[in-house]
Amino acid sequence: EEGDIEFQYYLENGEFEYLSSAHLSMNDSLSAYCIQHQKEVWFNDLDAEEYDKYVFALRAEETKAQSQVYVPLIVKNRPLGLITVQSYNKNAYSMLLVGVLRTIASYAAVAMDNLNAYSGLATAMAEMEVLNSSLQDMNQRMKKINSDISTLSAMGQKITSTLDFETIMTSVTRSVGELMDADIIGIGVYREKEKEVDYQYFIEFGKLSYRPPTNVTAPNHQSEDAFVVATLKRRKEIVMNDVRNECKQYAPNIIPSFGEIHSIIYFPLLAKNKIVGVLTVQSKRAHAYTDYQIDMLRTIASYTSTAIDNAHAYSYLATAFAETESARTEIAQLNSHLVELNNEKNEFLGIVAHDLKNPLSNIKMLSKILNEESKTLSPEEIQEFSSDILTASARMFDLITNLLDVNAIERGGIRIINRPFDIKTICSTVVANYMARAEAKNIRLVIEFADGDIQAIGDPSAATQVFENLLSNAVKYSPFDKSIFVRLQVHDITIRIEIQDQGPGLSGDDMKKLFGKFARLSSQPTGGEHSTGLGLSIVKKMVEAMHGNVWCESTLGEGANFIWTMPRSTEL
Protein backbone atom coordinates (compact mmCIF):
# COMPACT_ATOMS: atom_id res chain seq x y z
CA GLU A 1 0.00 0.00 0.00
CA GLU A 2 3.02 2.30 0.36
CA GLY A 3 3.87 1.62 -3.29
CA ASP A 4 6.75 -0.73 -2.48
CA ILE A 5 7.22 -4.35 -3.54
CA GLU A 6 8.87 -6.10 -0.59
CA PHE A 7 10.43 -9.51 -1.31
CA GLN A 8 9.64 -11.41 1.89
CA TYR A 9 10.70 -14.80 0.53
CA TYR A 10 13.66 -14.84 -1.87
CA LEU A 11 15.79 -17.91 -2.67
CA GLU A 12 18.93 -17.68 -4.81
CA ASN A 13 20.89 -20.88 -5.60
CA GLY A 14 18.88 -22.69 -2.92
CA GLU A 15 19.83 -20.18 -0.19
CA PHE A 16 17.73 -17.46 1.43
CA GLU A 17 18.99 -14.07 0.24
CA TYR A 18 17.98 -10.42 0.61
CA LEU A 19 16.57 -8.53 -2.39
CA SER A 20 15.98 -4.84 -1.98
CA SER A 21 12.44 -3.55 -2.45
CA ALA A 22 11.23 -2.17 -5.78
CA HIS A 23 9.10 1.00 -5.86
CA LEU A 24 6.20 1.23 -8.28
CA SER A 25 7.52 4.53 -9.56
CA MET A 26 10.70 2.89 -10.88
CA ASN A 27 11.06 2.73 -14.65
CA ASP A 28 13.87 0.15 -14.50
CA SER A 29 12.12 -2.61 -12.58
CA LEU A 30 10.31 -5.57 -14.11
CA SER A 31 8.70 -6.18 -10.70
CA ALA A 32 7.19 -2.67 -10.75
CA TYR A 33 6.01 -3.17 -14.35
CA CYS A 34 4.36 -6.50 -13.46
CA ILE A 35 2.38 -4.98 -10.57
CA GLN A 36 1.53 -1.67 -12.27
CA HIS A 37 0.22 -3.31 -15.45
CA GLN A 38 -1.02 -6.49 -13.74
CA LYS A 39 0.63 -8.47 -16.51
CA GLU A 40 3.05 -11.34 -16.72
CA VAL A 41 6.66 -10.56 -17.66
CA TRP A 42 8.44 -13.36 -19.50
CA PHE A 43 11.69 -13.51 -21.48
CA ASN A 44 14.39 -16.14 -22.10
CA ASP A 45 17.45 -14.13 -23.20
CA LEU A 46 18.70 -11.25 -21.05
CA ASP A 47 21.72 -10.69 -23.30
CA ALA A 48 19.41 -10.10 -26.26
CA GLU A 49 17.61 -7.43 -24.21
CA GLU A 50 14.27 -9.18 -24.58
CA TYR A 51 13.15 -7.19 -21.54
CA ASP A 52 12.99 -3.96 -23.54
CA LYS A 53 9.38 -4.65 -24.48
CA TYR A 54 8.59 -3.99 -20.82
CA VAL A 55 11.23 -1.48 -19.63
CA PHE A 56 14.12 0.33 -21.34
CA ALA A 57 16.67 -0.50 -18.66
CA LEU A 58 16.98 -2.85 -15.67
CA ARG A 59 18.10 -2.15 -12.14
CA ALA A 60 21.16 -4.20 -11.11
CA GLU A 61 19.19 -6.53 -8.85
CA GLU A 62 17.20 -7.82 -11.82
CA THR A 63 20.10 -8.53 -14.19
CA LYS A 64 21.37 -11.78 -12.63
CA ALA A 65 19.43 -14.34 -14.68
CA GLN A 66 19.14 -14.93 -18.44
CA SER A 67 15.58 -16.29 -18.23
CA GLN A 68 12.99 -14.56 -16.04
CA VAL A 69 9.28 -14.92 -15.41
CA TYR A 70 7.18 -12.54 -13.29
CA VAL A 71 3.54 -13.43 -12.54
CA PRO A 72 1.34 -10.96 -10.60
CA LEU A 73 -0.73 -12.31 -7.70
CA ILE A 74 -4.14 -10.83 -8.36
CA VAL A 75 -7.39 -11.37 -6.48
CA LYS A 76 -10.55 -9.49 -7.44
CA ASN A 77 -8.56 -7.22 -9.78
CA ARG A 78 -6.35 -6.21 -6.87
CA PRO A 79 -2.62 -6.97 -7.01
CA LEU A 80 -1.31 -8.55 -3.82
CA GLY A 81 2.24 -9.26 -4.93
CA LEU A 82 4.12 -11.37 -7.44
CA ILE A 83 6.01 -14.60 -7.99
CA THR A 84 9.25 -14.49 -9.97
CA VAL A 85 11.20 -17.55 -11.18
CA GLN A 86 14.58 -17.03 -12.80
CA SER A 87 17.32 -19.18 -14.36
CA TYR A 88 20.93 -18.51 -15.29
CA ASN A 89 20.30 -20.54 -18.46
CA LYS A 90 18.81 -19.12 -21.60
CA ASN A 91 15.49 -20.47 -22.94
CA ALA A 92 14.72 -22.06 -19.58
CA TYR A 93 10.95 -21.47 -19.57
CA SER A 94 8.46 -22.80 -22.05
CA MET A 95 4.85 -21.72 -22.41
CA LEU A 96 3.82 -24.88 -20.56
CA LEU A 97 6.03 -24.03 -17.59
CA VAL A 98 4.74 -20.47 -17.53
CA GLY A 99 1.23 -21.91 -17.51
CA VAL A 100 2.10 -24.10 -14.53
CA LEU A 101 3.54 -21.06 -12.73
CA ARG A 102 0.38 -19.11 -13.60
CA THR A 103 -1.73 -21.83 -11.91
CA ILE A 104 0.52 -21.82 -8.86
CA ALA A 105 0.28 -18.03 -8.76
CA SER A 106 -3.49 -18.19 -8.76
CA TYR A 107 -3.43 -20.57 -5.79
CA ALA A 108 -0.88 -18.43 -4.00
CA ALA A 109 -2.90 -15.28 -4.62
CA VAL A 110 -5.99 -16.84 -3.07
CA ALA A 111 -3.94 -18.10 -0.13
CA MET A 112 -2.39 -14.65 0.46
CA ASP A 113 -5.80 -13.01 0.18
CA ASN A 114 -7.19 -15.50 2.70
CA LEU A 115 -4.35 -14.71 5.04
CA ASN A 116 -4.72 -10.93 4.68
CA ALA A 117 -8.47 -11.13 5.11
CA TYR A 118 -8.52 -13.72 7.91
CA SER A 119 -10.62 -11.46 10.17
CA GLY A 120 -13.36 -11.41 7.58
CA LEU A 121 -13.18 -15.12 6.79
CA ALA A 122 -16.68 -15.89 8.18
CA THR A 123 -18.29 -13.32 5.89
CA ALA A 124 -16.18 -14.45 2.94
CA MET A 125 -17.21 -18.07 3.50
CA ALA A 126 -20.89 -17.04 3.53
CA GLU A 127 -20.42 -15.13 0.29
CA MET A 128 -18.56 -18.07 -1.28
CA GLU A 129 -21.56 -20.35 -0.63
CA VAL A 130 -23.63 -18.07 -2.83
CA LEU A 131 -21.04 -18.15 -5.61
CA ASN A 132 -21.14 -20.69 -8.39
CA SER A 133 -19.96 -24.29 -8.05
CA SER A 134 -16.61 -23.50 -9.70
CA LEU A 135 -15.64 -21.29 -6.76
CA GLN A 136 -16.67 -24.06 -4.38
CA ASP A 137 -14.42 -26.45 -6.26
CA MET A 138 -11.59 -23.92 -5.99
CA ASN A 139 -12.10 -23.75 -2.25
CA GLN A 140 -11.99 -27.50 -1.97
CA ARG A 141 -8.83 -27.62 -4.01
CA MET A 142 -7.27 -24.98 -1.79
CA LYS A 143 -8.17 -26.98 1.28
CA LYS A 144 -6.63 -30.05 -0.27
CA ILE A 145 -3.47 -28.12 -1.12
CA ASN A 146 -3.21 -26.70 2.39
CA SER A 147 -3.80 -30.14 3.86
CA ASP A 148 -1.20 -31.70 1.60
CA ILE A 149 1.31 -28.97 2.38
CA SER A 150 0.80 -29.58 6.10
CA THR A 151 1.10 -33.31 5.54
CA LEU A 152 4.24 -32.84 3.46
CA SER A 153 5.77 -30.63 6.11
CA ALA A 154 5.09 -33.21 8.83
CA MET A 155 6.42 -35.95 6.58
CA GLY A 156 9.56 -33.98 5.83
CA GLN A 157 10.22 -33.43 9.51
CA LYS A 158 9.76 -37.11 10.27
CA ILE A 159 11.86 -38.34 7.33
CA THR A 160 14.76 -35.95 7.89
CA SER A 161 14.74 -36.07 11.70
CA THR A 162 16.28 -39.54 11.93
CA LEU A 163 19.70 -40.95 11.06
CA ASP A 164 18.57 -44.58 11.07
CA PHE A 165 18.16 -46.14 7.61
CA GLU A 166 15.27 -48.43 8.57
CA THR A 167 13.33 -45.56 10.14
CA ILE A 168 13.90 -43.45 7.03
CA MET A 169 12.63 -46.22 4.76
CA THR A 170 9.47 -46.91 6.78
CA SER A 171 8.70 -43.18 7.06
CA VAL A 172 9.07 -42.66 3.30
CA THR A 173 6.89 -45.64 2.32
CA ARG A 174 4.21 -44.62 4.82
CA SER A 175 4.28 -41.03 3.51
CA VAL A 176 3.96 -42.09 -0.12
CA GLY A 177 1.14 -44.48 0.72
CA GLU A 178 -0.81 -41.69 2.41
CA LEU A 179 -0.60 -39.34 -0.58
CA MET A 180 -1.12 -41.55 -3.62
CA ASP A 181 -1.96 -44.95 -5.02
CA ALA A 182 1.16 -47.08 -4.51
CA ASP A 183 0.96 -50.84 -5.00
CA ILE A 184 4.76 -50.99 -5.19
CA ILE A 185 7.16 -48.69 -3.34
CA GLY A 186 10.90 -49.23 -3.61
CA ILE A 187 13.86 -47.31 -2.18
CA GLY A 188 17.33 -48.12 -3.46
CA VAL A 189 20.53 -46.79 -1.92
CA TYR A 190 23.42 -46.15 -4.29
CA ARG A 191 26.71 -47.86 -3.36
CA GLU A 192 29.50 -45.86 -4.96
CA LYS A 193 32.18 -48.50 -4.43
CA GLU A 194 30.12 -51.33 -5.96
CA LYS A 195 28.49 -49.05 -8.57
CA GLU A 196 25.10 -50.54 -7.79
CA VAL A 197 21.71 -49.59 -6.37
CA ASP A 198 20.84 -51.74 -3.36
CA TYR A 199 17.08 -51.94 -2.69
CA GLN A 200 17.01 -51.87 1.08
CA TYR A 201 13.25 -51.42 1.21
CA PHE A 202 10.86 -52.82 -1.42
CA ILE A 203 7.14 -53.10 -0.64
CA GLU A 204 5.14 -55.10 -3.18
CA PHE A 205 1.35 -55.20 -2.75
CA GLY A 206 1.64 -54.52 0.98
CA LYS A 207 4.41 -57.03 1.71
CA LEU A 208 8.14 -56.60 2.16
CA SER A 209 9.79 -58.12 -0.90
CA TYR A 210 13.25 -58.53 -2.40
CA ARG A 211 14.57 -56.90 -5.55
CA PRO A 212 18.10 -57.75 -6.71
CA PRO A 213 20.57 -54.85 -6.80
CA THR A 214 20.98 -52.94 -10.06
CA ASN A 215 24.51 -52.84 -11.43
CA VAL A 216 24.67 -49.32 -12.85
CA THR A 217 27.70 -49.99 -15.06
CA ALA A 218 26.35 -53.28 -16.48
CA PRO A 219 22.55 -53.30 -16.09
CA ASN A 220 20.07 -55.70 -17.60
CA HIS A 221 18.65 -53.44 -20.32
CA GLN A 222 15.73 -55.80 -20.88
CA SER A 223 14.43 -55.34 -17.32
CA GLU A 224 13.38 -52.46 -15.09
CA ASP A 225 17.08 -51.91 -14.36
CA ALA A 226 17.05 -49.88 -17.58
CA PHE A 227 14.66 -47.37 -15.96
CA VAL A 228 17.00 -47.05 -12.97
CA VAL A 229 19.98 -46.28 -15.18
CA ALA A 230 17.93 -43.86 -17.31
CA THR A 231 16.66 -41.82 -14.36
CA LEU A 232 20.15 -41.65 -12.81
CA LYS A 233 21.75 -40.69 -16.11
CA ARG A 234 19.12 -38.02 -16.80
CA ARG A 235 19.07 -36.98 -13.14
CA LYS A 236 15.38 -36.47 -13.71
CA GLU A 237 12.26 -38.39 -12.89
CA ILE A 238 10.68 -40.89 -15.30
CA VAL A 239 6.87 -40.87 -15.28
CA MET A 240 4.91 -43.49 -17.23
CA ASN A 241 1.13 -43.51 -16.73
CA ASP A 242 0.75 -46.10 -19.49
CA VAL A 243 3.94 -48.08 -19.11
CA ARG A 244 3.38 -50.53 -21.94
CA ASN A 245 3.11 -47.74 -24.49
CA GLU A 246 5.64 -45.37 -22.93
CA CYS A 247 8.46 -47.66 -21.74
CA LYS A 248 10.38 -47.76 -25.03
CA GLN A 249 11.22 -44.06 -24.97
CA TYR A 250 13.26 -44.64 -21.78
CA ALA A 251 14.38 -48.25 -22.32
CA PRO A 252 14.41 -49.20 -26.04
CA ASN A 253 15.56 -52.77 -25.37
CA ILE A 254 13.21 -53.57 -22.52
CA ILE A 255 10.98 -56.61 -22.74
CA PRO A 256 7.63 -55.49 -21.27
CA SER A 257 6.77 -57.77 -18.36
CA PHE A 258 5.10 -55.53 -15.85
CA GLY A 259 2.39 -57.93 -14.65
CA GLU A 260 -0.50 -56.01 -13.14
CA ILE A 261 1.41 -52.70 -13.08
CA HIS A 262 0.31 -49.96 -15.49
CA SER A 263 1.77 -46.74 -14.00
CA ILE A 264 5.44 -46.39 -12.97
CA ILE A 265 7.47 -43.49 -11.59
CA TYR A 266 11.23 -43.47 -10.98
CA PHE A 267 12.86 -40.57 -9.13
CA PRO A 268 16.64 -40.10 -8.81
CA LEU A 269 17.61 -39.28 -5.23
CA LEU A 270 20.18 -36.50 -5.33
CA ALA A 271 21.88 -34.68 -2.46
CA LYS A 272 24.39 -31.90 -3.09
CA ASN A 273 24.40 -32.89 -6.77
CA LYS A 274 25.47 -36.40 -5.76
CA ILE A 275 23.51 -39.59 -6.45
CA VAL A 276 22.38 -41.26 -3.21
CA GLY A 277 19.67 -43.61 -4.51
CA VAL A 278 16.43 -44.21 -6.40
CA LEU A 279 12.75 -44.00 -5.42
CA THR A 280 10.10 -45.89 -7.41
CA VAL A 281 6.30 -45.82 -7.01
CA GLN A 282 4.08 -48.08 -9.11
CA SER A 283 0.33 -48.65 -9.47
CA LYS A 284 -1.96 -51.24 -11.01
CA ARG A 285 -4.12 -48.40 -12.37
CA ALA A 286 -3.33 -46.71 -15.65
CA HIS A 287 -2.92 -42.93 -15.46
CA ALA A 288 -2.67 -43.20 -11.69
CA TYR A 289 -0.49 -40.14 -11.14
CA THR A 290 -1.41 -36.50 -11.74
CA ASP A 291 1.05 -33.65 -12.11
CA TYR A 292 0.05 -32.51 -8.66
CA GLN A 293 0.89 -35.92 -7.14
CA ILE A 294 4.19 -36.00 -9.02
CA ASP A 295 5.05 -32.62 -7.49
CA MET A 296 4.24 -34.03 -4.05
CA LEU A 297 6.38 -37.08 -4.75
CA ARG A 298 9.21 -34.82 -5.93
CA THR A 299 9.16 -33.12 -2.54
CA ILE A 300 9.20 -36.48 -0.73
CA ALA A 301 12.11 -37.56 -2.94
CA SER A 302 13.98 -34.42 -1.90
CA TYR A 303 13.35 -35.18 1.79
CA THR A 304 14.45 -38.78 1.26
CA SER A 305 17.68 -37.71 -0.48
CA THR A 306 18.56 -35.41 2.39
CA ALA A 307 17.77 -38.08 4.99
CA ILE A 308 19.85 -40.75 3.24
CA ASP A 309 22.76 -38.36 2.79
CA ASN A 310 22.57 -37.37 6.46
CA ALA A 311 22.46 -41.04 7.49
CA HIS A 312 25.52 -41.78 5.33
CA ALA A 313 27.38 -38.84 6.85
CA TYR A 314 26.39 -39.88 10.36
CA SER A 315 27.46 -43.46 9.71
CA TYR A 316 30.81 -42.24 8.41
CA LEU A 317 31.29 -39.90 11.36
CA ALA A 318 30.23 -42.60 13.83
CA THR A 319 32.74 -45.04 12.31
CA ALA A 320 35.48 -42.41 12.29
CA PHE A 321 34.66 -41.45 15.88
CA ALA A 322 34.69 -45.08 17.00
CA GLU A 323 38.03 -45.63 15.25
CA THR A 324 39.39 -42.45 16.84
CA GLU A 325 38.18 -43.48 20.27
CA SER A 326 39.61 -46.95 19.76
CA ALA A 327 42.95 -45.43 18.73
CA ARG A 328 42.86 -43.09 21.71
CA THR A 329 42.12 -45.96 24.04
CA GLU A 330 44.87 -48.05 22.49
CA ILE A 331 47.34 -45.16 22.73
CA ALA A 332 46.34 -44.55 26.35
CA GLN A 333 46.81 -48.23 27.11
CA LEU A 334 50.17 -48.24 25.35
CA ASN A 335 51.24 -45.11 27.22
CA SER A 336 50.12 -46.65 30.49
CA HIS A 337 51.99 -49.83 29.64
CA LEU A 338 55.09 -47.82 28.74
CA VAL A 339 54.89 -45.99 32.06
CA GLU A 340 54.56 -49.32 33.83
CA LEU A 341 57.51 -50.72 31.90
CA ASN A 342 59.57 -47.63 32.65
CA ASN A 343 58.70 -47.82 36.35
CA GLU A 344 59.43 -51.53 36.29
CA LYS A 345 62.76 -50.88 34.57
CA ASN A 346 63.72 -48.26 37.16
CA GLU A 347 62.63 -50.58 39.96
CA PHE A 348 64.50 -53.44 38.33
CA LEU A 349 67.71 -51.42 38.02
CA GLY A 350 67.41 -50.24 41.61
CA ILE A 351 66.80 -53.73 42.96
CA VAL A 352 69.50 -55.35 40.84
CA ALA A 353 72.00 -52.66 41.78
CA HIS A 354 71.12 -53.03 45.46
CA ASP A 355 70.97 -56.82 45.53
CA LEU A 356 74.20 -57.28 43.56
CA LYS A 357 76.17 -54.55 45.27
CA ASN A 358 76.47 -56.21 48.69
CA PRO A 359 77.52 -59.69 47.53
CA LEU A 360 79.89 -58.17 44.97
CA SER A 361 81.40 -55.98 47.67
CA ASN A 362 81.83 -59.03 49.91
CA ILE A 363 83.43 -61.03 47.10
CA LYS A 364 85.73 -58.14 46.26
CA MET A 365 86.75 -57.62 49.87
CA LEU A 366 87.26 -61.32 50.62
CA SER A 367 89.11 -61.90 47.36
CA LYS A 368 91.43 -58.99 48.17
CA ILE A 369 92.16 -60.46 51.60
CA LEU A 370 92.86 -63.88 50.11
CA ASN A 371 95.06 -62.33 47.45
CA GLU A 372 97.09 -60.07 49.74
CA GLU A 373 97.20 -62.05 52.98
CA SER A 374 97.02 -65.67 51.89
CA LYS A 375 100.43 -66.42 53.43
CA THR A 376 99.36 -65.19 56.87
CA LEU A 377 95.89 -66.78 56.88
CA SER A 378 95.23 -70.13 58.50
CA PRO A 379 93.59 -72.91 56.48
CA GLU A 380 90.44 -72.45 58.55
CA GLU A 381 90.26 -68.74 57.68
CA ILE A 382 90.86 -69.44 54.01
CA GLN A 383 88.05 -72.04 54.13
CA GLU A 384 85.73 -69.55 55.82
CA PHE A 385 86.46 -66.77 53.31
CA SER A 386 86.05 -69.18 50.39
CA SER A 387 82.72 -70.33 51.82
CA ASP A 388 81.56 -66.69 52.15
CA ILE A 389 82.57 -66.00 48.55
CA LEU A 390 80.66 -69.09 47.44
CA THR A 391 77.56 -67.97 49.37
CA ALA A 392 77.70 -64.45 47.87
CA SER A 393 78.19 -65.91 44.40
CA ALA A 394 75.23 -68.25 44.89
CA ARG A 395 73.12 -65.29 45.99
CA MET A 396 73.98 -63.37 42.81
CA PHE A 397 73.46 -66.50 40.72
CA ASP A 398 69.97 -67.00 42.20
CA LEU A 399 69.04 -63.38 41.46
CA ILE A 400 70.27 -63.53 37.87
CA THR A 401 68.61 -66.94 37.33
CA ASN A 402 65.28 -65.60 38.57
CA LEU A 403 65.59 -62.51 36.37
CA LEU A 404 66.31 -64.67 33.35
CA ASP A 405 63.38 -66.94 34.20
CA VAL A 406 60.98 -63.99 34.44
CA ASN A 407 62.24 -62.56 31.16
CA ALA A 408 62.02 -65.92 29.43
CA ILE A 409 58.45 -66.50 30.64
CA GLU A 410 57.27 -63.02 29.56
CA ARG A 411 58.74 -63.28 26.06
CA GLY A 412 57.63 -66.89 25.64
CA GLY A 413 61.16 -68.26 25.79
CA ILE A 414 60.25 -71.05 28.23
CA ARG A 415 58.34 -73.80 26.51
CA ILE A 416 55.74 -75.43 28.76
CA ILE A 417 54.73 -78.91 27.55
CA ASN A 418 51.72 -80.17 29.47
CA ARG A 419 51.33 -83.92 29.75
CA PRO A 420 50.38 -86.50 32.39
CA PHE A 421 53.09 -87.05 35.06
CA ASP A 422 53.55 -88.37 38.59
CA ILE A 423 53.24 -85.31 40.83
CA LYS A 424 53.60 -87.36 44.00
CA THR A 425 57.12 -88.49 43.09
CA ILE A 426 58.19 -84.91 42.29
CA CYS A 427 56.82 -83.59 45.59
CA SER A 428 58.49 -86.40 47.56
CA THR A 429 61.85 -85.70 45.89
CA VAL A 430 61.69 -81.96 46.58
CA VAL A 431 60.70 -82.52 50.22
CA ALA A 432 63.65 -84.88 50.65
CA ASN A 433 66.00 -82.27 49.16
CA TYR A 434 64.81 -79.63 51.63
CA MET A 435 65.00 -81.82 54.76
CA ALA A 436 68.54 -80.62 55.54
CA ARG A 437 67.57 -76.92 55.28
CA ALA A 438 64.56 -77.50 57.50
CA GLU A 439 66.57 -79.42 60.06
CA ALA A 440 69.14 -76.58 60.21
CA LYS A 441 66.34 -74.42 61.68
CA ASN A 442 64.84 -77.32 63.65
CA ILE A 443 61.73 -77.18 61.44
CA ARG A 444 59.63 -80.31 61.10
CA LEU A 445 58.25 -81.15 57.64
CA VAL A 446 54.90 -82.91 58.09
CA ILE A 447 53.96 -84.92 54.96
CA GLU A 448 50.25 -85.58 54.28
CA PHE A 449 50.05 -87.19 50.83
CA ALA A 450 47.03 -89.07 49.48
CA ASP A 451 47.52 -92.80 48.95
CA GLY A 452 48.34 -94.39 45.60
CA ASP A 453 49.67 -93.05 42.35
CA ILE A 454 48.73 -89.38 41.72
CA GLN A 455 48.81 -88.25 38.12
CA ALA A 456 48.57 -84.56 37.20
CA ILE A 457 48.62 -82.77 33.84
CA GLY A 458 51.38 -80.22 33.46
CA ASP A 459 55.08 -79.75 32.75
CA PRO A 460 57.20 -81.86 35.17
CA SER A 461 60.14 -79.43 35.10
CA ALA A 462 57.94 -76.38 35.71
CA ALA A 463 56.00 -78.22 38.43
CA THR A 464 59.29 -79.06 40.19
CA GLN A 465 60.36 -75.39 40.09
CA VAL A 466 56.98 -74.23 41.42
CA PHE A 467 57.01 -76.72 44.31
CA GLU A 468 60.64 -75.91 45.18
CA ASN A 469 59.83 -72.20 45.25
CA LEU A 470 56.81 -72.61 47.55
CA LEU A 471 58.59 -75.00 49.93
CA SER A 472 61.74 -72.85 49.94
CA ASN A 473 59.68 -69.80 50.97
CA ALA A 474 57.99 -71.76 53.75
CA VAL A 475 61.36 -72.84 55.18
CA LYS A 476 62.86 -69.37 54.63
CA TYR A 477 60.11 -67.45 56.49
CA SER A 478 59.29 -70.00 59.22
CA PRO A 479 60.73 -69.32 62.68
CA PHE A 480 62.98 -71.94 64.34
CA ASP A 481 61.34 -74.92 66.05
CA LYS A 482 58.11 -74.80 64.00
CA SER A 483 56.34 -77.18 61.62
CA ILE A 484 55.53 -77.00 57.90
CA PHE A 485 52.63 -79.08 56.60
CA VAL A 486 52.88 -80.38 53.05
CA ARG A 487 49.60 -81.80 51.71
CA LEU A 488 48.80 -83.53 48.42
CA GLN A 489 45.09 -84.15 47.81
CA VAL A 490 43.16 -85.72 44.94
CA HIS A 491 39.79 -84.32 43.81
CA ASP A 492 37.49 -85.19 40.91
CA ILE A 493 39.23 -83.18 38.22
CA THR A 494 42.05 -81.41 40.07
CA ILE A 495 45.12 -82.08 42.21
CA ARG A 496 45.44 -79.78 45.24
CA ILE A 497 48.81 -79.07 46.88
CA GLU A 498 49.07 -77.10 50.12
CA ILE A 499 52.20 -75.83 51.88
CA GLN A 500 51.23 -74.39 55.25
CA ASP A 501 53.75 -72.77 57.61
CA GLN A 502 53.61 -71.37 61.13
CA GLY A 503 55.42 -68.17 60.27
CA PRO A 504 54.43 -64.51 60.79
CA GLY A 505 51.65 -64.58 58.18
CA LEU A 506 50.85 -61.82 55.69
CA SER A 507 49.23 -58.40 56.08
CA GLY A 508 46.52 -57.06 53.79
CA ASP A 509 49.08 -54.98 51.89
CA ASP A 510 51.34 -58.02 51.52
CA MET A 511 48.45 -60.04 50.06
CA LYS A 512 47.79 -57.39 47.38
CA LYS A 513 51.34 -57.48 45.99
CA LEU A 514 52.15 -61.10 46.83
CA PHE A 515 52.56 -62.43 43.29
CA GLY A 516 54.00 -59.25 41.74
CA LYS A 517 57.52 -58.85 40.45
CA PHE A 518 60.11 -57.59 42.95
CA ALA A 519 57.52 -57.80 45.73
CA ARG A 520 59.03 -56.73 49.06
CA LEU A 521 56.91 -58.04 51.92
CA SER A 522 56.80 -56.87 55.52
CA SER A 523 58.01 -60.25 56.87
CA GLN A 524 61.69 -61.17 56.58
CA PRO A 525 63.53 -64.51 56.32
CA THR A 526 64.17 -65.87 59.79
CA GLY A 527 67.63 -67.38 59.18
CA GLY A 528 69.34 -64.57 57.30
CA GLU A 529 68.34 -66.06 53.95
CA HIS A 530 68.19 -63.87 50.88
CA SER A 531 65.03 -63.13 48.80
CA THR A 532 64.93 -61.69 45.28
CA GLY A 533 61.21 -60.90 45.32
CA LEU A 534 60.77 -62.74 42.02
CA GLY A 535 59.99 -66.29 43.13
CA LEU A 536 56.23 -66.01 43.53
CA SER A 537 55.93 -64.02 40.29
CA ILE A 538 57.62 -66.94 38.50
CA VAL A 539 55.38 -69.41 40.35
CA LYS A 540 52.16 -67.68 39.22
CA LYS A 541 53.20 -67.45 35.56
CA MET A 542 54.28 -71.10 35.44
CA VAL A 543 51.14 -72.35 37.22
CA GLU A 544 48.91 -70.42 34.81
CA ALA A 545 50.88 -71.81 31.84
CA MET A 546 49.98 -75.28 33.17
CA HIS A 547 46.28 -74.25 33.37
CA GLY A 548 46.34 -74.25 37.16
CA ASN A 549 45.69 -71.74 39.94
CA VAL A 550 47.76 -70.60 42.90
CA TRP A 551 46.75 -68.40 45.80
CA CYS A 552 47.46 -67.79 49.48
CA GLU A 553 45.26 -67.88 52.55
CA SER A 554 46.79 -66.08 55.52
CA THR A 555 46.03 -64.13 58.66
CA LEU A 556 48.72 -61.86 60.06
CA GLY A 557 50.48 -63.60 62.95
CA GLU A 558 49.01 -67.04 62.16
CA GLY A 559 51.16 -68.30 59.30
CA ALA A 560 50.42 -68.69 55.60
CA ASN A 561 48.91 -71.48 53.50
CA PHE A 562 49.89 -71.50 49.81
CA ILE A 563 47.46 -73.53 47.69
CA TRP A 564 48.22 -74.76 44.20
CA THR A 565 45.74 -76.65 42.02
CA MET A 566 46.35 -78.27 38.66
CA PRO A 567 44.36 -80.52 36.30
CA ARG A 568 44.18 -84.19 37.24
CA SER A 569 44.98 -86.90 34.72
CA THR A 570 42.62 -89.85 34.54
CA GLU A 571 45.02 -91.94 32.44
CA LEU A 572 46.07 -95.23 34.03
Secondary structure, 3 states (H helix, E strand, C coil): CCCEECCCCCEECCEECCCCCEECCCCCCHHHHHHHHCCCEEECCCCCCHHHHCCCCCCHHHCCCCEEEEEEEEECCEEEEEEEEEECCCCCCCHHHHHHHHHHHHHHHHHHHHHHCHHHHHHHHHHHHHCCHHHHHHHHHHHHHHHHHHHHHHHHHHHHCCCCHHHHHHHHHHHHHHHCCCCEEEEEEEECCCCEEEEEEEEECCEECCCCCEECCCCCCCCCHHHHHHHHHHCCCEEECCHHHHHHHCCCCCCCCCCCCCEEEEEEEEECCEEEEEEEEEECCCCCCCHHHHHHHHHHHHHHHHHHHHHHHHHHHHHHHHHHHHHHHHHHHHHHHHHHHHHHHHHHHHHHHHHHHHHHHHHHHHHHHHHHHCCCCCHHHHHHHHHHHHHHHHHHHHHHHHHHHHHHHHCCCCCCCCEEEEHHHHHHHHHHHHHHHHHHCCCEEEEEECCCCCEEEECHHHHHHHHHHHHHHHHHHCCCCCEEEEEEEECCCEEEEEEECCCCCCCHHHHHCCCCCCCCCCCCCCCCCCCCCCHHHHHHHHHHHCCCEEEEEECCCCCEEEEEEEEECCCC
